[in-house]
Amino acid sequence: MNTSRSYSRQCKWFPVCPMKRLYEEGRLEHSWIARYCQGDWESCVRYQLEERGIPHPDTLLPDGSELRDLSGES
């Protein structure tokens, strides 16, 4: 039984996605990348909007929430 579906490869948008840059800058935890970009990317809100050509902010997270600016934390 093959249940790998989209989980077997990386999202096609990952190389140009702001999530990649945010992760590389240390502003996004790896769990986001593992769960959505390298996992269930079809459930990613960013992926769904991109596929429909709908503009969205760079700060939109895969679950539809917004990335908060963490620069004020000590």
Secondary structure as a PSIPRED ss2 file (coil, helix, strand):
# PSIPRED VFORMAT (PSIPRED V4.0)

   1 M C   1.000  0.000  0.000
   2 N C   1.000  0.000  0.000
   3 T C   1.000  0.000  0.000
   4 S C   1.000  0.000  0.000
   5 R H   0.000  1.000  0.000
   6 S H   0.000  1.000  0.000
   7 Y H   0.000  1.000  0.000
   8 S H   0.000  1.000  0.000
   9 R C   1.000  0.000  0.000
  10 Q C   1.000  0.000  0.000
  11 C C   1.000  0.000  0.000
  12 K C   1.000  0.000  0.000
  13 W C   1.000  0.000  0.000
  14 F H   0.000  1.000  0.000
  15 P H   0.000  1.000  0.000
  16 V H   0.000  1.000  0.000
  17 C C   1.000  0.000  0.000
  18 P H   0.000  1.000  0.000
  19 M H   0.000  1.000  0.000
  20 K H   0.000  1.000  0.000
  21 R H   0.000  1.000  0.000
  22 L H   0.000  1.000  0.000
  23 Y H   0.000  1.000  0.000
  24 E H   0.000  1.000  0.000
  25 E C   1.000  0.000  0.000
  26 G C   1.000  0.000  0.000
  27 R C   1.000  0.000  0.000
  28 L C   1.000  0.000  0.000
  29 E C   1.000  0.000  0.000
  30 H H   0.000  1.000  0.000
  31 S H   0.000  1.000  0.000
  32 W H   0.000  1.000  0.000
  33 I H   0.000  1.000  0.000
  34 A H   0.000  1.000  0.000
  35 R H   0.000  1.000  0.000
  36 Y H   0.000  1.000  0.000
  37 C H   0.000  1.000  0.000
  38 Q C   1.000  0.000  0.000
  39 G C   1.000  0.000  0.000
  40 D C   1.000  0.000  0.000
  41 W H   0.000  1.000  0.000
  42 E H   0.000  1.000  0.000
  43 S H   0.000  1.000  0.000
  44 C C   1.000  0.000  0.000
  45 V H   0.000  1.000  0.000
  46 R H   0.000  1.000  0.000
  47 Y H   0.000  1.000  0.000
  48 Q H   0.000  1.000  0.000
  49 L H   0.000  1.000  0.000
  50 E H   0.000  1.000  0.000
  51 E H   0.000  1.000  0.000
  52 R C   1.000  0.000  0.000
  53 G C   1.000  0.000  0.000
  54 I C   1.000  0.000  0.000
  55 P C   1.000  0.000  0.000
  56 H C   1.000  0.000  0.000
  57 P C   1.000  0.000  0.000
  58 D C   1.000  0.000  0.000
  59 T C   1.000  0.000  0.000
  60 L E   0.000  0.000  1.000
  61 L C   1.000  0.000  0.000
  62 P C   1.000  0.000  0.000
  63 D C   1.000  0.000  0.000
  64 G C   1.000  0.000  0.000
  65 S C   1.000  0.000  0.000
  66 E E   0.000  0.000  1.000
  67 L C   1.000  0.000  0.000
  68 R C   1.000  0.000  0.000
  69 D C   1.000  0.000  0.000
  70 L C   1.000  0.000  0.000
  71 S C   1.000  0.000  0.000
  72 G C   1.000  0.000  0.000
  73 E C   1.000  0.000  0.000
  74 S C   1.000  0.000  0.000
